[in-house]
Amino acid sequence: MSIFENAGRRVVAAAAAATVVTGLSLTTVSARPALAATTTISVNAAADPVGELNNPAWYQNFSELGERDLARVDELAPRVGRGWGNVTWYYDETKDTYSFNNKTFDQAAGYADRMLINFGQCDQVLMTLQAPAKCREVLKTGIRDRKLRYPGLQYIEFFNEPDKIWDPSPPETDTRLPVGDYYKWYQIGYSIINEVNAELDPGLKLRIGGPAAYEFDARYLQDFINLYQADTNPAKRLDFVSFHDYSHDANPSAVQGQKAQVQSWLGSTTTPVFVTEYGIFAGDQSVGPVEQDQVIHAAAMATLGNYYVQGGMDMPMHWVYEHNNPRKSMFNNAVDGAVFPYYNVVKMQTMLKKNRLATPGTAPANGIGVNTLATRDESGVALMTTNYQYTGTASNTVQLSVTLPPATFNGRQVRVQRYLVDATHSNWNVTKSGGELEKVEDYVLPAGTTAAPASYTLSPNAVSLVVLSPITSVEAEDVTPVTSAGDPAWDITDPAASKGLLSLFEPDAVGDQASYTLRVPAAGPHRVRLRMKHAPARGVTQVAINGTPIGAPIDLYSTGYSFTDHDLGVRTLRAGDNTVSFTVTAPGAEGSHSIGVDTFVLEPQYGFRVEAENRVPVSPTGHQVLVLAEDAASAKGYVTAGFTAVGNAVRYRFTVPVAGRYKLTTGVKMFPNRGICQWSSDGAAIGTPKDHYAVSPAYGPQEVGVLDLHGPGPVELTCTVTGKNAASSGYHHGMDYFEFVPADT
């Protein structure tokens, strides 16, 4: 028996009525005391969002990576990856031969939902508008090959930085092009795209844009748009306008208006605008030592990304995974799997929520100072604050107050987690290990909190993420357990316990039981975690929730004294009272049956939904798959496949945000010519075959079954035709959406 178990005992009656008094602390890390505020940020998360968050973390420029680096990319779950189709890399003009390097693109196809490729100029020997046929042939061959190999290729960016003002190196590639000459090449580009789309008839059509200017070059961009508008070709197309920007190190807020400016030149708000590279270090530029510049760059990318979000930029693309200037690299190219501060900033962006909130009065002049991006969804609230100073040295103390949405937090406590990237945190240059994102605070505010406060100081160019999550955290000593056979339960003092107290159940035989009743505010799936004490005088216990045994018995015996967190997985709990019981299944090594319980933590779990038309469906059996628009569909679109026989299949690829066991429901477009579909993942069947036939067209949900998903990262689902209804006229397929709801583990 521990020396801490000799005092402070209180006998609990065997059949006393159970009550819940929620605890205030989740871990031994507590909230920091409030500091004198220099920047006050008030966010009303209970108000309506201003729109969905178009997260910059979804858009990445890729490079060839090692195996461990690729695992890190899976954690970021990019939606669009941008790579390079440099003509001089795949075509040898002297030999008239093609040689495509697929490794980098194969990697990107494994983690990005869709792909954007920038196709550069031909060798300058071929770059003549008087005789462009050979260059056109080479460009079309490259684009066609990439689309055939990568069905997820959607965007072609035509040429790179044609407005450059420096001499290119090597000199035979990507020279400066007057805007008039560039537009003539762009006309060749859109004619190629039209031909490839017509020849291949892909489900996901290619789109083309440009000019990928090296900066937000108002004259070049506007002249390009004017030439496009004057183009009388009825087949002309400009599917997006793109540019780069490395010129706003001292005034990042200026980028907020770039999309609106481009669309004013276009006279349209429907043409998307992409910034396919951005940052503050162009080429090999620097302002100081590389360790300092990496922190500056990370803060700059967070700040610029924030302003691009505020300005509605359609695709702000991070630059880049690895670069020969390590100031702007996410990954350490000398250590596979090691990351620099920039990666951790992008990782924090992935932890933001679905919807963007207004943050009135928090933007500093020119963007130098504390900038805030606030988000929320059904799982809680997340706010990223950045003290961007560029080369300045000012620290800022942030006084944060968040009005919480009642629907999410009603009856629950508020878990506050804060992550930090700065010169000494989440920084490979300090740890010389993996450089992982560091959590610096983790504490719980009491139930009934309506405005969550937080106070912290940000050093120059520090970036912090605050995540507020609803939980039910219960101290075991605050619950009166019901015990069997008259066995006693005690509240004992233990400084190592979460609040200095521990609930100790002391049975004397196998089969004895103690039950704790926990009150849950709302029904639904919850991850259940226990913190229990391991000690010499302990037994083996089987945990059950609402009478259902969970996992294998837990042996609490230990030669020393320690507390261990036990994850019981996800369980569907009912609203109101739920019981967690401990039944002795065997004595411990010293013959004791005792059980020591510290805390219960119940975390609500949330599912996710994937629109089929936003994926890149492909048929492994070679059948045509189309992405179609339709108002009756849930997101105004659906996928159809023209199957003709049993064994035909279509595969959907998507990104799992959180690993776990899920119940899959599909939204199906039922039709008179539909077949019967067997869903599978990684070769394992999910549920039983589902009939998609209906007498007349109709959309409806179908419960498929339960599956385990690994994540975060890419997953594939396959529908294979197993037959058809006798009344059906065919084997076709039509899919609207996929919905994943956490299931009991």
Secondary structure, DSSP 4 states (H G I P E B T S, - for coil): --GGGSS---B--TTPPP---B-S-SSS--PPPP---SEEEEEETTSPPSEE---GGGEEE-----HHHHHHHHHH--SEEEEE--HHHHEETTTTEE----HHHHHHHHH-SEEEEEE-PPPTTT--TTS-HHHHHHHHHHHHHHHHH-TTEEEEEESS-TT--S--SSTTSS----HHHHHHHHHHHHHHHHHHHHHH--SS--EEEEEEESS--HHHHHHHHHHHHH---TT----EEEEEE---SS-GGGGGGHHHHHHHHHT-SSS-EEEEEE-S--TT--SS-HHHHHHHHHHHHHHHHHHHHHTT-SEE-B--SS-SSGGG-SB-TTSTT-B-HHHHHHHHHHTS-SEEE--TT-PPGGG-EEEEEEEEETTEEEEEEEEE-TT----EEEEEEEEPPHHHHTTSEEEEEEEEESSSSS-HHHH-S----EEEEEEEEPTT-SEEEEEEEE-TT-EEEEEEEEEEEEEGGGS--EESTT--EEEEE-TTSTTSEEEEE---STT-EEEEEEEESS-EEEEEEEEEEEBSS--EEEEEETTEE-SS-EE-B-SS-EEEEEEEEEEEE-SEEEEEEEEEEE--TTS---EEEEEEEEEE---EEEEGGGS--B-TT---EEEEE-TTSTTSEEEEE---STT-EEEEEEEESS-EEEEEEEEEEEBTTB-EEEEEETTEEEEEEEE-B-SS-EEEEEEEEEEEE--SEEEEEEEEEEE--TT-S--BEEEEEEEEEE---
